[in-house]
Amino acid sequence: MSKGTDAAFGPVLYRDCPFGTLGLVDDGAGLSRVFLRQAGREWAGRSGETELTGWAAAELEEYFSGRRRDFSVPLSPHGTPFQLAVWEALRRVPYGQTRTYGEIAAAVGRPGAARAVGMANHDNPLLIFTPCHRVVGKGGALTGFACGLEVKRWLLALEGADPGPGKGQN
């Protein structure tokens, strides 16, 4: 994370979770960033809690304990129009279900853009709230997740998801 980018956002609230420490950031319009804290990489802004990051932390605690399936905290992702469309499509994947990169590409009207969807997933600023962990490779393969495949597997198991493509779709 670069100092120039981080400084444009509000304070970061750190909260422990089952697989590490998450940083939650409020940009004044909504939750703008959720990231897994990495050793040696610190947020350039100040630490602190806002009403919104406290709300988000409470919802994450409920999610991790199995008491929450949907989030209600306002979100404020920053990205290109394509990224925003992909992230919105990810938020429409129901709890406990998965989609392939190709299915997400088709959902945003770009059926040949599975690789671009993968890049948008990689750049997802709102870990868990925009559930990129619900996207799997063709055939259900667990591929690409910024926090590692063990964390992806753990999140899918928490949700009771079968990673096979299209499982649970209507």
Rosetta constraint file for C-alpha pairs under 8 A:
AtomPair CA 1 CA 5 HARMONIC 7.16 0.50
AtomPair CA 1 CA 6 HARMONIC 6.73 0.50
AtomPair CA 1 CA 41 HARMONIC 7.48 0.50
AtomPair CA 1 CA 42 HARMONIC 7.90 0.50
AtomPair CA 1 CA 43 HARMONIC 7.03 0.50
AtomPair CA 1 CA 44 HARMONIC 7.82 0.50
AtomPair CA 2 CA 6 HARMONIC 6.19 0.50
AtomPair CA 2 CA 44 HARMONIC 7.34 0.50
AtomPair CA 3 CA 7 HARMONIC 5.94 0.50
AtomPair CA 3 CA 43 HARMONIC 7.72 0.50
AtomPair CA 3 CA 44 HARMONIC 5.07 0.50
AtomPair CA 3 CA 45 HARMONIC 7.67 0.50
AtomPair CA 4 CA 8 HARMONIC 7.01 0.50
AtomPair CA 5 CA 9 HARMONIC 7.57 0.50
AtomPair CA 6 CA 43 HARMONIC 6.63 0.50
AtomPair CA 6 CA 44 HARMONIC 5.62 0.50
AtomPair CA 6 CA 45 HARMONIC 6.05 0.50
AtomPair CA 7 CA 44 HARMONIC 6.23 0.50
AtomPair CA 7 CA 45 HARMONIC 5.25 0.50
AtomPair CA 8 CA 27 HARMONIC 7.77 0.50
AtomPair CA 9 CA 25 HARMONIC 6.92 0.50
AtomPair CA 9 CA 26 HARMONIC 6.72 0.50
AtomPair CA 9 CA 27 HARMONIC 4.81 0.50
AtomPair CA 9 CA 32 HARMONIC 7.78 0.50
AtomPair CA 9 CA 45 HARMONIC 7.55 0.50
AtomPair CA 10 CA 25 HARMONIC 5.99 0.50
AtomPair CA 10 CA 26 HARMONIC 5.32 0.50
AtomPair CA 10 CA 27 HARMONIC 5.02 0.50
AtomPair CA 10 CA 28 HARMONIC 7.12 0.50
AtomPair CA 10 CA 45 HARMONIC 7.13 0.50
AtomPair CA 10 CA 46 HARMONIC 7.69 0.50
AtomPair CA 11 CA 25 HARMONIC 6.02 0.50
AtomPair CA 11 CA 26 HARMONIC 6.88 0.50
AtomPair CA 11 CA 45 HARMONIC 5.97 0.50
AtomPair CA 11 CA 46 HARMONIC 4.99 0.50
AtomPair CA 11 CA 47 HARMONIC 5.01 0.50
AtomPair CA 11 CA 48 HARMONIC 5.14 0.50
AtomPair CA 11 CA 49 HARMONIC 6.82 0.50
AtomPair CA 11 CA 50 HARMONIC 7.75 0.50
AtomPair CA 12 CA 23 HARMONIC 5.88 0.50
AtomPair CA 12 CA 24 HARMONIC 5.38 0.50
AtomPair CA 12 CA 25 HARMONIC 4.76 0.50
AtomPair CA 12 CA 26 HARMONIC 7.47 0.50
AtomPair CA 12 CA 43 HARMONIC 7.35 0.50
AtomPair CA 12 CA 45 HARMONIC 7.16 0.50
AtomPair CA 12 CA 46 HARMONIC 6.45 0.50
AtomPair CA 12 CA 47 HARMONIC 4.73 0.50
AtomPair CA 12 CA 48 HARMONIC 5.61 0.50
AtomPair CA 12 CA 49 HARMONIC 6.87 0.50
AtomPair CA 13 CA 23 HARMONIC 5.55 0.50
AtomPair CA 13 CA 24 HARMONIC 5.10 0.50
AtomPair CA 13 CA 25 HARMONIC 6.55 0.50
AtomPair CA 13 CA 47 HARMONIC 5.93 0.50
AtomPair CA 13 CA 48 HARMONIC 5.34 0.50
AtomPair CA 13 CA 49 HARMONIC 5.27 0.50
AtomPair CA 13 CA 50 HARMONIC 8.00 0.50
AtomPair CA 13 CA 53 HARMONIC 6.49 0.50
AtomPair CA 13 CA 54 HARMONIC 7.86 0.50
AtomPair CA 14 CA 21 HARMONIC 6.41 0.50
AtomPair CA 14 CA 22 HARMONIC 5.57 0.50
AtomPair CA 14 CA 23 HARMONIC 4.53 0.50
AtomPair CA 14 CA 24 HARMONIC 6.37 0.50
AtomPair CA 14 CA 47 HARMONIC 7.79 0.50
AtomPair CA 15 CA 21 HARMONIC 5.50 0.50
AtomPair CA 15 CA 22 HARMONIC 5.34 0.50
AtomPair CA 15 CA 23 HARMONIC 6.56 0.50
AtomPair CA 15 CA 24 HARMONIC 7.96 0.50
AtomPair CA 15 CA 57 HARMONIC 6.97 0.50
AtomPair CA 16 CA 20 HARMONIC 5.84 0.50
AtomPair CA 16 CA 21 HARMONIC 4.23 0.50
AtomPair CA 16 CA 22 HARMONIC 6.15 0.50
AtomPair CA 17 CA 21 HARMONIC 5.71 0.50
AtomPair CA 17 CA 22 HARMONIC 6.78 0.50
AtomPair CA 17 CA 61 HARMONIC 7.76 0.50
AtomPair CA 17 CA 64 HARMONIC 7.64 0.50
AtomPair CA 18 CA 64 HARMONIC 7.59 0.50
AtomPair CA 19 CA 151 HARMONIC 6.83 0.50
AtomPair CA 20 CA 36 HARMONIC 6.86 0.50
AtomPair CA 20 CA 37 HARMONIC 7.26 0.50
AtomPair CA 21 CA 36 HARMONIC 5.85 0.50
AtomPair CA 21 CA 37 HARMONIC 5.46 0.50
AtomPair CA 22 CA 34 HARMONIC 6.58 0.50
AtomPair CA 22 CA 35 HARMONIC 5.47 0.50
AtomPair CA 22 CA 36 HARMONIC 4.58 0.50
AtomPair CA 22 CA 37 HARMONIC 5.67 0.50
AtomPair CA 23 CA 33 HARMONIC 7.64 0.50
AtomPair CA 23 CA 34 HARMONIC 5.45 0.50
AtomPair CA 23 CA 35 HARMONIC 5.20 0.50
AtomPair CA 23 CA 36 HARMONIC 6.26 0.50
AtomPair CA 23 CA 37 HARMONIC 6.26 0.50
AtomPair CA 24 CA 31 HARMONIC 7.23 0.50
AtomPair CA 24 CA 32 HARMONIC 7.87 0.50
AtomPair CA 24 CA 33 HARMONIC 5.83 0.50
AtomPair CA 24 CA 34 HARMONIC 4.66 0.50
AtomPair CA 24 CA 35 HARMONIC 6.87 0.50
AtomPair CA 24 CA 53 HARMONIC 5.99 0.50
AtomPair CA 24 CA 56 HARMONIC 7.65 0.50
AtomPair CA 24 CA 57 HARMONIC 7.69 0.50
AtomPair CA 25 CA 31 HARMONIC 5.84 0.50
AtomPair CA 25 CA 32 HARMONIC 5.71 0.50
AtomPair CA 25 CA 33 HARMONIC 5.03 0.50
AtomPair CA 25 CA 34 HARMONIC 6.46 0.50
AtomPair CA 25 CA 53 HARMONIC 6.48 0.50
AtomPair CA 26 CA 30 HARMONIC 5.58 0.50
AtomPair CA 26 CA 31 HARMONIC 4.56 0.50
AtomPair CA 26 CA 32 HARMONIC 5.52 0.50
AtomPair CA 26 CA 33 HARMONIC 7.18 0.50
AtomPair CA 26 CA 50 HARMONIC 7.22 0.50
AtomPair CA 26 CA 52 HARMONIC 6.59 0.50
AtomPair CA 26 CA 53 HARMONIC 6.21 0.50
AtomPair CA 27 CA 31 HARMONIC 6.54 0.50
AtomPair CA 27 CA 32 HARMONIC 5.80 0.50
AtomPair CA 27 CA 76 HARMONIC 7.40 0.50
AtomPair CA 29 CA 74 HARMONIC 7.73 0.50
AtomPair CA 29 CA 75 HARMONIC 7.60 0.50
AtomPair CA 29 CA 76 HARMONIC 6.11 0.50
AtomPair CA 30 CA 52 HARMONIC 7.11 0.50
AtomPair CA 30 CA 73 HARMONIC 7.54 0.50
AtomPair CA 30 CA 74 HARMONIC 4.89 0.50
AtomPair CA 30 CA 75 HARMONIC 4.58 0.50
AtomPair CA 30 CA 76 HARMONIC 4.68 0.50
AtomPair CA 31 CA 52 HARMONIC 6.96 0.50
AtomPair CA 31 CA 53 HARMONIC 6.96 0.50
AtomPair CA 31 CA 56 HARMONIC 7.67 0.50
AtomPair CA 31 CA 73 HARMONIC 7.27 0.50
AtomPair CA 31 CA 74 HARMONIC 6.15 0.50
AtomPair CA 31 CA 75 HARMONIC 4.58 0.50
AtomPair CA 31 CA 76 HARMONIC 5.39 0.50
AtomPair CA 31 CA 77 HARMONIC 7.48 0.50
AtomPair CA 31 CA 126 HARMONIC 7.88 0.50
AtomPair CA 32 CA 75 HARMONIC 6.11 0.50
AtomPair CA 32 CA 76 HARMONIC 4.62 0.50
AtomPair CA 32 CA 77 HARMONIC 5.04 0.50
AtomPair CA 32 CA 78 HARMONIC 7.12 0.50
AtomPair CA 32 CA 125 HARMONIC 6.93 0.50
AtomPair CA 32 CA 126 HARMONIC 6.76 0.50
AtomPair CA 33 CA 77 HARMONIC 7.15 0.50
AtomPair CA 33 CA 125 HARMONIC 4.98 0.50
AtomPair CA 33 CA 126 HARMONIC 5.03 0.50
AtomPair CA 33 CA 127 HARMONIC 7.68 0.50
AtomPair CA 34 CA 125 HARMONIC 6.11 0.50
AtomPair CA 34 CA 126 HARMONIC 4.62 0.50
AtomPair CA 34 CA 127 HARMONIC 5.24 0.50
AtomPair CA 34 CA 128 HARMONIC 7.88 0.50
AtomPair CA 35 CA 125 HARMONIC 7.13 0.50
AtomPair CA 35 CA 126 HARMONIC 6.97 0.50
AtomPair CA 35 CA 127 HARMONIC 6.00 0.50
AtomPair CA 36 CA 147 HARMONIC 6.97 0.50
AtomPair CA 37 CA 41 HARMONIC 7.28 0.50
AtomPair CA 37 CA 42 HARMONIC 7.46 0.50
AtomPair CA 38 CA 42 HARMONIC 7.53 0.50
AtomPair CA 49 CA 53 HARMONIC 5.97 0.50
AtomPair CA 49 CA 54 HARMONIC 6.26 0.50
AtomPair CA 50 CA 54 HARMONIC 6.10 0.50
AtomPair CA 51 CA 55 HARMONIC 6.21 0.50
AtomPair CA 52 CA 56 HARMONIC 6.16 0.50
AtomPair CA 52 CA 73 HARMONIC 7.26 0.50
AtomPair CA 53 CA 57 HARMONIC 6.03 0.50
AtomPair CA 54 CA 58 HARMONIC 6.25 0.50
AtomPair CA 55 CA 59 HARMONIC 6.33 0.50
AtomPair CA 55 CA 73 HARMONIC 6.86 0.50
AtomPair CA 56 CA 60 HARMONIC 6.17 0.50
AtomPair CA 56 CA 73 HARMONIC 6.06 0.50
AtomPair CA 57 CA 61 HARMONIC 6.22 0.50
AtomPair CA 58 CA 62 HARMONIC 6.39 0.50
AtomPair CA 59 CA 63 HARMONIC 6.16 0.50
AtomPair CA 59 CA 68 HARMONIC 7.12 0.50
AtomPair CA 59 CA 71 HARMONIC 6.68 0.50
AtomPair CA 59 CA 73 HARMONIC 7.98 0.50
AtomPair CA 60 CA 64 HARMONIC 6.10 0.50
AtomPair CA 61 CA 65 HARMONIC 6.22 0.50
AtomPair CA 62 CA 66 HARMONIC 6.27 0.50
AtomPair CA 62 CA 67 HARMONIC 4.98 0.50
AtomPair CA 62 CA 68 HARMONIC 5.21 0.50
AtomPair CA 63 CA 67 HARMONIC 5.67 0.50
AtomPair CA 63 CA 68 HARMONIC 4.42 0.50
AtomPair CA 63 CA 69 HARMONIC 6.31 0.50
AtomPair CA 64 CA 68 HARMONIC 7.85 0.50
AtomPair CA 64 CA 158 HARMONIC 7.62 0.50
AtomPair CA 66 CA 158 HARMONIC 7.26 0.50
AtomPair CA 66 CA 159 HARMONIC 7.87 0.50
AtomPair CA 69 CA 95 HARMONIC 5.98 0.50
AtomPair CA 70 CA 95 HARMONIC 7.47 0.50
AtomPair CA 71 CA 129 HARMONIC 6.79 0.50
AtomPair CA 77 CA 84 HARMONIC 7.35 0.50
AtomPair CA 77 CA 125 HARMONIC 6.51 0.50
AtomPair CA 77 CA 126 HARMONIC 7.11 0.50
AtomPair CA 78 CA 84 HARMONIC 7.56 0.50
AtomPair CA 78 CA 125 HARMONIC 7.64 0.50
AtomPair CA 79 CA 83 HARMONIC 5.68 0.50
AtomPair CA 79 CA 84 HARMONIC 5.94 0.50
AtomPair CA 80 CA 84 HARMONIC 6.11 0.50
AtomPair CA 81 CA 85 HARMONIC 6.21 0.50
AtomPair CA 82 CA 86 HARMONIC 6.26 0.50
AtomPair CA 82 CA 120 HARMONIC 7.96 0.50
AtomPair CA 83 CA 87 HARMONIC 6.07 0.50
AtomPair CA 83 CA 117 HARMONIC 7.85 0.50
AtomPair CA 83 CA 120 HARMONIC 5.27 0.50
AtomPair CA 84 CA 88 HARMONIC 6.10 0.50
AtomPair CA 85 CA 89 HARMONIC 6.23 0.50
AtomPair CA 85 CA 108 HARMONIC 6.29 0.50
AtomPair CA 86 CA 90 HARMONIC 6.22 0.50
AtomPair CA 86 CA 104 HARMONIC 6.99 0.50
AtomPair CA 86 CA 105 HARMONIC 7.60 0.50
AtomPair CA 86 CA 108 HARMONIC 6.45 0.50
AtomPair CA 86 CA 117 HARMONIC 6.61 0.50
AtomPair CA 86 CA 120 HARMONIC 6.78 0.50
AtomPair CA 86 CA 121 HARMONIC 7.81 0.50
AtomPair CA 87 CA 91 HARMONIC 6.38 0.50
AtomPair CA 87 CA 120 HARMONIC 7.58 0.50
AtomPair CA 87 CA 121 HARMONIC 7.52 0.50
AtomPair CA 87 CA 124 HARMONIC 7.09 0.50
AtomPair CA 87 CA 130 HARMONIC 6.20 0.50
AtomPair CA 87 CA 132 HARMONIC 7.98 0.50
AtomPair CA 88 CA 92 HARMONIC 6.63 0.50
AtomPair CA 88 CA 130 HARMONIC 7.64 0.50
AtomPair CA 89 CA 93 HARMONIC 6.87 0.50
AtomPair CA 89 CA 104 HARMONIC 6.60 0.50
AtomPair CA 89 CA 107 HARMONIC 6.78 0.50
AtomPair CA 89 CA 108 HARMONIC 6.96 0.50
AtomPair CA 90 CA 104 HARMONIC 7.36 0.50
AtomPair CA 90 CA 130 HARMONIC 6.06 0.50
AtomPair CA 90 CA 131 HARMONIC 5.90 0.50
AtomPair CA 90 CA 132 HARMONIC 6.28 0.50
AtomPair CA 90 CA 134 HARMONIC 7.76 0.50
AtomPair CA 90 CA 135 HARMONIC 7.95 0.50
AtomPair CA 91 CA 129 HARMONIC 7.50 0.50
AtomPair CA 91 CA 130 HARMONIC 5.29 0.50
AtomPair CA 91 CA 131 HARMONIC 6.20 0.50
AtomPair CA 93 CA 97 HARMONIC 6.62 0.50
AtomPair CA 93 CA 98 HARMONIC 6.84 0.50
AtomPair CA 93 CA 99 HARMONIC 7.24 0.50
AtomPair CA 93 CA 131 HARMONIC 7.81 0.50
AtomPair CA 93 CA 134 HARMONIC 7.34 0.50
AtomPair CA 94 CA 98 HARMONIC 7.83 0.50
AtomPair CA 95 CA 159 HARMONIC 6.31 0.50
AtomPair CA 95 CA 161 HARMONIC 7.84 0.50
AtomPair CA 96 CA 156 HARMONIC 6.92 0.50
AtomPair CA 96 CA 159 HARMONIC 4.61 0.50
AtomPair CA 96 CA 160 HARMONIC 5.33 0.50
AtomPair CA 96 CA 161 HARMONIC 4.21 0.50
AtomPair CA 96 CA 162 HARMONIC 7.48 0.50
AtomPair CA 97 CA 134 HARMONIC 6.68 0.50
AtomPair CA 97 CA 161 HARMONIC 5.25 0.50
AtomPair CA 97 CA 162 HARMONIC 6.81 0.50
AtomPair CA 97 CA 163 HARMONIC 7.46 0.50
AtomPair CA 97 CA 166 HARMONIC 7.67 0.50
AtomPair CA 97 CA 167 HARMONIC 6.24 0.50
AtomPair CA 97 CA 168 HARMONIC 5.87 0.50
AtomPair CA 97 CA 169 HARMONIC 7.43 0.50
AtomPair CA 98 CA 134 HARMONIC 4.63 0.50
AtomPair CA 98 CA 135 HARMONIC 5.61 0.50
AtomPair CA 98 CA 136 HARMONIC 6.71 0.50
AtomPair CA 98 CA 161 HARMONIC 6.88 0.50
AtomPair CA 98 CA 162 HARMONIC 7.21 0.50
AtomPair CA 98 CA 163 HARMONIC 5.82 0.50
AtomPair CA 98 CA 164 HARMONIC 7.18 0.50
AtomPair CA 98 CA 165 HARMONIC 6.42 0.50
AtomPair CA 98 CA 166 HARMONIC 6.31 0.50
AtomPair CA 98 CA 167 HARMONIC 6.46 0.50
AtomPair CA 98 CA 168 HARMONIC 7.85 0.50
AtomPair CA 99 CA 103 HARMONIC 5.95 0.50
AtomPair CA 99 CA 104 HARMONIC 6.73 0.50
AtomPair CA 99 CA 134 HARMONIC 6.41 0.50
AtomPair CA 99 CA 135 HARMONIC 5.03 0.50
AtomPair CA 99 CA 136 HARMONIC 6.13 0.50
AtomPair CA 99 CA 165 HARMONIC 5.61 0.50
AtomPair CA 99 CA 166 HARMONIC 5.51 0.50
AtomPair CA 99 CA 167 HARMONIC 7.76 0.50
AtomPair CA 100 CA 104 HARMONIC 6.41 0.50
AtomPair CA 100 CA 135 HARMONIC 5.30 0.50
AtomPair CA 100 CA 136 HARMONIC 4.83 0.50
AtomPair CA 100 CA 137 HARMONIC 5.40 0.50
AtomPair CA 100 CA 138 HARMONIC 5.97 0.50
AtomPair CA 100 CA 140 HARMONIC 7.38 0.50
AtomPair CA 100 CA 165 HARMONIC 5.79 0.50
AtomPair CA 100 CA 166 HARMONIC 7.32 0.50
AtomPair CA 101 CA 105 HARMONIC 6.15 0.50
AtomPair CA 101 CA 114 HARMONIC 4.97 0.50
AtomPair CA 101 CA 115 HARMONIC 7.44 0.50
AtomPair CA 101 CA 117 HARMONIC 6.11 0.50
AtomPair CA 101 CA 118 HARMONIC 6.51 0.50
AtomPair CA 101 CA 135 HARMONIC 6.20 0.50
AtomPair CA 101 CA 136 HARMONIC 6.53 0.50
AtomPair CA 101 CA 137 HARMONIC 6.30 0.50
AtomPair CA 101 CA 138 HARMONIC 7.52 0.50
AtomPair CA 102 CA 106 HARMONIC 6.18 0.50
AtomPair CA 102 CA 111 HARMONIC 6.45 0.50
AtomPair CA 102 CA 112 HARMONIC 7.35 0.50
AtomPair CA 102 CA 113 HARMONIC 7.19 0.50
AtomPair CA 102 CA 114 HARMONIC 4.76 0.50
AtomPair CA 102 CA 117 HARMONIC 7.98 0.50
AtomPair CA 102 CA 138 HARMONIC 7.78 0.50
AtomPair CA 103 CA 107 HARMONIC 6.15 0.50
AtomPair CA 103 CA 111 HARMONIC 7.60 0.50
AtomPair CA 104 CA 108 HARMONIC 6.43 0.50
AtomPair CA 104 CA 114 HARMONIC 7.49 0.50
AtomPair CA 104 CA 117 HARMONIC 7.07 0.50
AtomPair CA 105 CA 109 HARMONIC 6.48 0.50
AtomPair CA 105 CA 110 HARMONIC 5.08 0.50
AtomPair CA 105 CA 111 HARMONIC 4.89 0.50
AtomPair CA 105 CA 112 HARMONIC 6.81 0.50
AtomPair CA 105 CA 113 HARMONIC 5.47 0.50
AtomPair CA 105 CA 114 HARMONIC 5.41 0.50
AtomPair CA 105 CA 117 HARMONIC 6.14 0.50
AtomPair CA 106 CA 110 HARMONIC 5.30 0.50
AtomPair CA 106 CA 111 HARMONIC 4.05 0.50
AtomPair CA 106 CA 112 HARMONIC 7.60 0.50
AtomPair CA 107 CA 111 HARMONIC 7.67 0.50
AtomPair CA 113 CA 117 HARMONIC 6.24 0.50
AtomPair CA 114 CA 118 HARMONIC 6.31 0.50
AtomPair CA 115 CA 119 HARMONIC 6.42 0.50
AtomPair CA 116 CA 120 HARMONIC 6.23 0.50
AtomPair CA 117 CA 121 HARMONIC 6.11 0.50
AtomPair CA 118 CA 122 HARMONIC 6.22 0.50
AtomPair CA 118 CA 144 HARMONIC 7.95 0.50
AtomPair CA 119 CA 123 HARMONIC 6.30 0.50
AtomPair CA 120 CA 124 HARMONIC 6.13 0.50
AtomPair CA 121 CA 132 HARMONIC 5.80 0.50
AtomPair CA 122 CA 144 HARMONIC 7.72 0.50
AtomPair CA 122 CA 145 HARMONIC 7.11 0.50
AtomPair CA 122 CA 146 HARMONIC 6.59 0.50
AtomPair CA 124 CA 130 HARMONIC 7.33 0.50
AtomPair CA 124 CA 132 HARMONIC 7.39 0.50
AtomPair CA 126 CA 130 HARMONIC 5.43 0.50
AtomPair CA 127 CA 131 HARMONIC 6.53 0.50
AtomPair CA 127 CA 132 HARMONIC 7.24 0.50
AtomPair CA 128 CA 132 HARMONIC 7.10 0.50
AtomPair CA 128 CA 133 HARMONIC 7.34 0.50
AtomPair CA 131 CA 135 HARMONIC 7.95 0.50
AtomPair CA 132 CA 145 HARMONIC 7.82 0.50
AtomPair CA 133 CA 145 HARMONIC 6.77 0.50
AtomPair CA 133 CA 152 HARMONIC 5.50 0.50
AtomPair CA 133 CA 155 HARMONIC 7.14 0.50
AtomPair CA 133 CA 156 HARMONIC 7.20 0.50
AtomPair CA 134 CA 156 HARMONIC 6.98 0.50
AtomPair CA 134 CA 163 HARMONIC 7.81 0.50
AtomPair CA 136 CA 140 HARMONIC 5.47 0.50
AtomPair CA 136 CA 141 HARMONIC 5.75 0.50
AtomPair CA 136 CA 142 HARMONIC 5.33 0.50
AtomPair CA 136 CA 143 HARMONIC 6.08 0.50
AtomPair CA 136 CA 163 HARMONIC 6.62 0.50
AtomPair CA 136 CA 164 HARMONIC 7.79 0.50
AtomPair CA 136 CA 165 HARMONIC 7.11 0.50
AtomPair CA 137 CA 141 HARMONIC 4.76 0.50
AtomPair CA 137 CA 142 HARMONIC 6.16 0.50
AtomPair CA 137 CA 143 HARMONIC 5.92 0.50
AtomPair CA 137 CA 165 HARMONIC 7.78 0.50
AtomPair CA 138 CA 165 HARMONIC 6.72 0.50
AtomPair CA 139 CA 164 HARMONIC 6.20 0.50
AtomPair CA 139 CA 165 HARMONIC 5.94 0.50
AtomPair CA 140 CA 163 HARMONIC 5.10 0.50
AtomPair CA 140 CA 164 HARMONIC 3.99 0.50
AtomPair CA 140 CA 165 HARMONIC 5.04 0.50
AtomPair CA 141 CA 163 HARMONIC 7.27 0.50
AtomPair CA 141 CA 164 HARMONIC 7.55 0.50
AtomPair CA 142 CA 149 HARMONIC 6.83 0.50
AtomPair CA 142 CA 152 HARMONIC 7.77 0.50
AtomPair CA 142 CA 153 HARMONIC 7.63 0.50
AtomPair CA 142 CA 163 HARMONIC 7.38 0.50
AtomPair CA 143 CA 149 HARMONIC 7.01 0.50
AtomPair CA 144 CA 148 HARMONIC 7.38 0.50
AtomPair CA 144 CA 149 HARMONIC 7.02 0.50
AtomPair CA 145 CA 149 HARMONIC 5.99 0.50
AtomPair CA 145 CA 152 HARMONIC 6.56 0.50
AtomPair CA 147 CA 151 HARMONIC 6.09 0.50
AtomPair CA 147 CA 152 HARMONIC 7.31 0.50
AtomPair CA 148 CA 152 HARMONIC 6.49 0.50
AtomPair CA 149 CA 153 HARMONIC 5.98 0.50
AtomPair CA 150 CA 154 HARMONIC 6.09 0.50
AtomPair CA 151 CA 155 HARMONIC 6.13 0.50
AtomPair CA 152 CA 156 HARMONIC 6.21 0.50
AtomPair CA 153 CA 157 HARMONIC 6.11 0.50
AtomPair CA 154 CA 158 HARMONIC 6.11 0.50
AtomPair CA 155 CA 159 HARMONIC 6.40 0.50
AtomPair CA 156 CA 160 HARMONIC 6.11 0.50
AtomPair CA 156 CA 161 HARMONIC 5.07 0.50
AtomPair CA 156 CA 162 HARMONIC 7.49 0.50
AtomPair CA 156 CA 163 HARMONIC 7.50 0.50
AtomPair CA 157 CA 161 HARMONIC 5.94 0.50
AtomPair CA 162 CA 167 HARMONIC 6.48 0.50
AtomPair CA 163 CA 167 HARMONIC 7.21 0.50
